[in-house]
Amino acid sequence: MNKAKIFLLFSLSFITGIFIASFFYPDFFSAIFVYLALLFAIIIFFVFYKNKNAILITLAILMFVFGFYLTEKKIDKINL
């Protein structure tokens, strides 16, 4: 996988995290979802740490969670 495809994967993961967070903001489900995604990413990383594709998937999941988290924080700041 070349650098452009990796960048596209991470960008789309981040944008998808923002998109999903905008729909699930007031729910308790969103906080549980973030923690489960982080746990899933850590498990994938430690089980498949020698596989480059698994590391890319793990980083994509982390970018998704980062986009989700940032959107929740910004919406909280706006709603105050």
C-alpha distances in whole Angstrom, upper triangle without the diagonal:
4,7,8,6,7,10,11,10,13,15,16,16,19,20,21,22,25,26,26,28,31,32,32,34,38,37,37,34,32,32,32,29,27,29,27,24,24,25,23,20,22,23,19,18,21,21,18,17,16,13,10,9,13,12,10,12,15,14,14,17,19,18,20,22,23,23,26,28,28,29,32,33,33,35,37,38,39,41,43
4,6,6,6,9,10,11,13,14,16,17,19,20,21,23,25,26,27,29,31,32,33,35,38,38,38,36,33,34,34,30,29,30,29,26,26,27,25,22,24,25,22,21,24,24,20,20,18,16,12,12,15,15,12,15,17,15,15,19,20,18,20,23,23,23,26,28,28,29,32,33,33,35,37,38,38,41,43
4,6,5,6,9,10,11,12,14,15,16,18,20,21,23,24,26,27,29,31,32,33,36,36,37,34,31,32,32,29,27,29,28,25,24,26,25,21,23,25,22,20,24,24,21,20,19,17,13,13,16,14,11,14,16,14,14,18,18,16,18,21,21,21,24,25,25,26,29,30,30,32,34,35,36,38,40
4,5,5,6,9,10,10,12,14,15,16,18,20,21,22,24,26,27,29,30,31,35,35,36,33,30,31,32,29,27,29,29,25,25,27,25,22,25,26,23,22,26,26,23,22,22,20,16,15,18,17,13,15,18,15,14,18,18,16,18,21,20,20,23,25,24,25,28,29,29,31,33,34,34,37,39
4,5,5,6,9,10,10,12,14,15,16,18,20,21,22,24,26,27,28,30,34,33,34,31,28,30,30,26,25,27,26,22,23,25,23,20,23,24,21,20,24,24,21,20,20,17,14,12,15,14,11,13,15,13,12,16,17,15,16,20,19,19,22,24,24,24,27,29,29,30,33,34,34,36,39
4,5,5,6,9,10,11,12,14,15,17,19,20,21,23,25,26,27,28,32,32,32,29,26,27,27,24,22,24,24,20,20,22,20,17,19,21,18,17,21,21,18,17,18,15,12,10,13,11,8,10,12,10,9,13,14,12,14,17,17,17,20,21,21,23,25,26,27,29,31,32,32,35,37
4,5,5,6,8,10,11,12,14,15,17,18,20,21,23,25,26,27,30,31,31,29,26,27,27,24,22,24,24,20,20,23,22,18,21,23,20,19,23,24,21,20,21,18,15,14,16,14,10,12,14,11,10,13,14,11,13,16,15,15,18,20,19,20,23,24,24,26,29,29,30,32,34
4,6,5,6,8,10,10,12,14,15,16,18,20,21,23,24,25,29,29,30,28,25,26,27,23,22,24,24,20,21,24,22,19,22,24,21,20,24,25,22,22,22,20,16,15,16,15,12,13,15,12,10,13,14,12,13,16,16,15,17,20,19,20,23,24,24,25,28,29,29,31,34
4,6,5,6,9,10,10,12,14,15,16,18,20,22,22,24,28,27,28,25,22,24,24,20,19,21,21,17,18,20,18,15,18,20,17,17,21,21,19,19,20,17,14,12,13,12,9,9,11,10,7,10,12,9,10,14,14,13,16,18,18,19,22,23,23,25,27,28,29,31,33
4,6,5,6,9,10,11,13,14,15,17,19,21,21,22,26,26,26,24,21,21,22,19,17,19,19,15,16,19,17,14,17,19,17,16,20,21,19,18,20,18,15,13,14,12,9,9,10,8,5,9,9,6,8,11,11,10,13,15,15,16,19,20,21,22,25,26,26,28,31
4,5,5,6,8,10,11,12,14,15,17,19,20,21,25,25,26,24,21,22,23,20,18,21,21,17,18,21,20,17,20,22,20,20,24,25,23,22,24,21,18,16,17,16,12,13,14,11,9,11,11,8,9,12,11,10,13,15,14,15,18,19,19,21,23,24,24,27,29
4,5,5,6,8,10,10,12,14,15,17,18,20,23,23,25,22,19,21,22,18,17,20,20,16,18,21,19,17,20,22,20,20,24,25,23,23,24,22,19,16,17,16,13,12,14,12,9,11,12,9,8,12,12,10,12,15,15,15,18,20,19,20,23,24,24,26,29
4,6,5,6,9,10,11,12,14,16,17,18,21,21,22,19,16,18,19,15,14,16,16,12,14,17,15,13,17,18,17,17,21,22,20,20,22,20,17,15,15,14,11,10,11,9,6,7,8,6,5,9,9,8,10,13,13,13,16,18,18,19,22,23,24,25,28
4,5,5,6,9,10,11,13,15,16,16,20,20,21,19,16,17,18,15,13,16,17,13,14,18,17,15,18,20,19,19,22,24,22,22,24,22,20,18,17,16,13,13,13,10,8,9,9,5,5,8,7,5,8,10,10,10,13,15,15,16,19,20,20,22,25
4,5,5,6,9,10,11,13,15,15,19,20,21,19,16,18,20,16,15,18,19,16,17,20,19,18,21,23,22,22,26,27,25,25,27,25,23,20,20,19,16,15,16,14,11,12,12,9,7,10,10,7,9,12,11,10,13,15,15,16,19,20,19,21,24
4,5,5,6,8,10,11,12,14,18,18,19,17,14,16,17,14,13,17,16,13,15,19,17,16,20,21,20,21,24,25,24,25,27,24,22,20,19,19,16,14,15,14,10,10,12,9,6,9,10,8,8,12,12,11,13,16,16,16,19,21,21,22,25
4,5,5,6,9,10,11,12,15,15,16,14,11,13,14,11,10,13,14,11,13,16,15,14,18,20,19,20,23,24,23,24,26,24,22,20,19,18,16,14,14,13,10,9,10,8,4,6,7,5,4,8,9,8,10,13,13,14,16,18,18,20,22
4,6,5,6,9,10,10,14,15,17,15,12,14,16,13,12,16,17,14,16,19,19,18,21,23,22,23,26,28,27,27,30,28,26,23,23,22,19,18,18,16,13,13,13,10,8,9,9,5,5,8,8,6,9,11,11,11,14,15,15,17,20
4,6,5,7,9,11,14,15,17,15,12,15,17,14,14,18,18,16,18,21,20,20,23,25,24,25,28,29,28,29,31,29,27,24,24,23,21,19,19,18,15,14,15,13,10,11,12,9,8,11,11,9,11,14,13,13,16,18,17,18,21
4,5,5,7,9,12,12,14,12,9,12,14,11,11,15,15,13,16,18,18,18,21,22,22,23,26,27,27,28,30,28,27,24,23,23,21,18,18,18,15,13,14,13,9,10,12,9,7,11,12,9,10,14,14,13,15,18,18,18,21
4,5,5,6,9,10,12,11,7,10,12,10,10,14,15,13,15,18,18,18,21,23,23,24,27,28,28,28,31,30,28,26,24,24,22,20,19,18,16,14,14,13,10,9,10,8,5,8,9,6,7,10,11,9,12,14,14,15,18
4,6,6,9,11,14,13,10,13,15,14,14,17,18,17,19,22,22,22,25,27,26,27,30,32,31,32,35,33,31,29,27,27,25,23,22,21,19,17,18,16,13,13,13,10,8,11,11,7,8,11,10,8,11,14,13,13,16
4,6,9,9,12,11,9,13,15,13,14,17,18,17,19,22,22,22,25,27,27,28,31,32,32,33,36,33,32,29,28,28,26,23,23,23,20,18,19,18,14,14,16,13,10,13,14,11,10,14,14,11,14,17,15,15,18
4,6,6,9,7,6,9,11,10,11,14,15,15,17,19,20,20,23,25,25,27,29,30,30,31,34,33,32,29,27,27,26,23,22,22,20,17,18,17,14,13,15,13,10,12,13,10,9,13,14,11,13,16,16,15,18
4,6,8,9,7,9,12,11,12,15,16,16,18,20,21,22,24,26,26,28,30,31,32,33,36,34,33,31,29,28,27,25,24,23,21,19,19,18,15,14,14,13,9,10,11,9,6,10,11,8,9,12,12,11,14
4,7,9,8,10,12,13,14,16,18,18,20,22,23,24,26,28,29,30,32,34,34,35,38,37,36,34,32,31,30,28,26,26,24,22,22,21,18,17,18,16,13,13,14,12,9,12,13,10,9,13,13,11,13
4,5,6,8,10,10,12,14,15,16,18,20,21,22,24,25,27,28,30,31,32,33,37,35,35,32,30,30,29,26,25,25,24,21,21,21,18,16,18,17,13,13,16,14,11,14,15,13,12,16,17,15,17
4,5,6,7,9,11,12,13,15,16,17,19,21,22,23,25,27,28,29,31,32,35,34,34,32,29,29,29,26,24,25,23,20,20,21,18,15,17,17,14,13,16,15,12,14,17,15,14,17,18,16,18
4,6,5,6,9,10,10,12,14,15,16,18,20,21,22,24,26,27,28,29,33,31,31,29,26,26,26,23,21,22,21,17,18,19,16,14,16,16,12,13,16,15,12,15,18,16,16,19,20,19,21
4,5,5,6,9,10,11,12,14,15,16,19,20,21,23,25,26,27,28,31,30,29,27,25,24,24,21,19,20,18,15,15,16,13,10,13,12,9,9,12,11,9,12,14,13,13,17,18,17,19
4,5,5,7,9,10,11,13,14,16,17,19,20,21,23,25,26,27,30,29,29,27,24,24,24,21,19,19,19,15,15,16,14,10,12,13,10,9,12,12,9,12,15,14,13,16,18,17,19
4,5,5,6,9,10,11,12,14,15,16,18,20,21,22,24,25,29,28,28,26,23,23,23,20,18,19,19,15,15,17,14,11,14,15,12,12,15,15,13,15,18,17,17,20,22,21,22
4,6,5,6,9,10,10,12,14,15,16,18,20,21,22,23,27,25,25,23,20,20,20,17,16,17,15,12,12,14,11,9,12,13,10,11,14,14,12,15,18,17,17,20,22,21,23
4,6,5,6,9,10,11,12,14,15,17,19,20,21,22,25,24,24,22,19,19,18,16,14,14,13,10,10,11,9,6,9,10,8,8,11,12,11,13,16,16,16,19,20,20,22
4,5,5,6,9,10,11,12,14,15,17,18,20,20,24,24,24,22,19,19,19,17,14,15,15,11,11,13,12,9,11,13,11,10,14,15,14,15,18,19,18,21,23,23,24
4,5,5,6,9,10,10,12,14,15,16,18,19,23,22,22,21,17,17,18,15,13,15,15,11,11,14,12,10,13,15,13,13,17,17,16,18,21,21,21,24,26,26,27
4,5,5,6,9,10,11,12,14,15,16,17,21,19,19,17,15,15,15,12,10,11,11,7,8,11,9,7,10,12,11,11,15,16,15,17,20,20,21,23,25,25,27
4,5,5,6,9,10,11,12,14,15,16,19,19,19,17,14,14,14,12,9,10,11,8,7,10,10,7,10,13,11,11,14,16,16,17,20,21,21,23,25,26,27
4,5,5,6,9,10,11,12,14,15,19,18,19,18,15,14,16,13,10,13,14,10,10,14,13,11,14,16,15,15,18,20,19,20,23,24,24,26,29,29,30
4,5,5,6,9,10,11,12,13,17,16,17,15,12,12,14,11,8,11,12,9,10,13,12,11,14,16,15,16,19,20,20,22,25,25,26,28,30,30,32
4,5,5,6,9,10,11,11,15,14,14,13,9,9,10,8,5,8,9,6,7,10,11,10,12,15,15,15,18,20,20,21,24,25,25,28,29,30,32
4,5,5,6,9,10,10,14,14,15,14,11,10,12,11,7,10,12,10,9,13,14,12,14,17,17,17,20,22,22,23,25,27,27,29,31,32,33
4,5,5,6,8,10,13,13,15,14,11,11,13,12,9,12,14,12,12,16,16,15,17,20,20,20,23,25,24,26,28,29,30,32,34,34,36
4,6,5,6,8,11,10,11,11,7,8,10,8,6,10,12,10,11,15,15,15,17,19,19,20,23,25,25,26,29,30,31,33,35,35,37
4,6,5,5,9,9,10,10,7,6,9,9,6,9,11,11,11,14,15,15,17,19,20,20,23,25,25,26,29,30,31,33,35,36,37
4,6,5,9,10,12,13,10,9,13,12,10,13,15,14,14,18,19,18,20,23,23,23,25,28,28,29,31,33,33,35,37,38,39
4,6,9,9,12,12,9,10,14,13,11,14,16,15,16,19,20,20,22,24,25,25,28,30,30,31,34,35,35,37,39,40,41
4,6,6,8,9,6,7,11,10,10,13,15,14,16,18,19,20,22,24,24,25,28,29,30,31,34,35,36,38,40,41,42
4,6,8,9,7,6,10,11,10,12,15,15,15,18,19,20,21,24,25,25,27,29,30,31,33,35,35,37,39,40,42
4,6,9,8,8,11,13,12,14,17,17,18,20,22,23,24,26,27,28,30,32,33,34,36,38,39,40,42,44,45
4,6,5,7,9,10,11,13,14,16,17,19,20,21,23,25,26,27,29,31,32,33,35,37,38,39,41,42,44
4,5,5,6,9,10,11,12,14,15,17,18,20,21,23,24,26,27,29,30,32,33,35,36,37,39,41,42
4,5,5,6,9,10,10,12,14,15,16,18,20,21,23,24,26,27,29,30,32,33,35,36,38,39,41
4,5,5,6,9,10,10,12,14,15,17,18,20,21,22,24,26,27,29,30,32,33,35,36,37,39
4,5,5,6,9,10,10,12,14,15,16,18,20,21,22,24,26,27,28,30,31,33,35,36,38
4,5,5,6,9,10,10,12,14,15,16,18,20,21,23,24,26,27,29,30,32,33,35,37
4,5,5,6,9,10,10,12,14,15,16,18,20,21,23,24,26,27,29,30,32,33,35
4,5,5,6,9,10,11,12,14,15,16,18,20,21,23,24,26,27,29,30,32,33
4,5,5,6,9,10,10,12,14,15,16,18,20,21,22,24,26,27,29,30,32
4,5,5,6,9,10,11,12,14,15,17,19,20,21,23,24,26,27,29,31
4,5,5,6,9,10,10,12,14,15,17,18,20,21,23,24,26,27,29
4,5,5,6,9,10,10,12,14,15,16,18,20,21,22,24,26,27
4,5,5,6,9,10,10,12,14,15,16,18,20,21,23,24,26
4,5,5,6,9,10,11,12,14,16,17,19,20,21,23,25
4,5,5,6,9,10,11,12,14,15,16,18,20,21,23
4,5,5,6,9,10,11,12,14,15,17,18,20,22
4,5,5,6,9,10,11,12,14,15,17,18,20
4,6,5,6,9,10,11,12,14,16,17,19
4,5,5,6,9,10,11,13,14,16,17
4,5,5,6,9,10,11,12,14,16
4,5,5,6,9,10,11,12,14
4,6,5,6,9,10,11,13
4,5,5,6,9,10,11
4,5,5,6,9,10
4,5,5,6,9
4,5,5,6
4,6,6
4,6
4
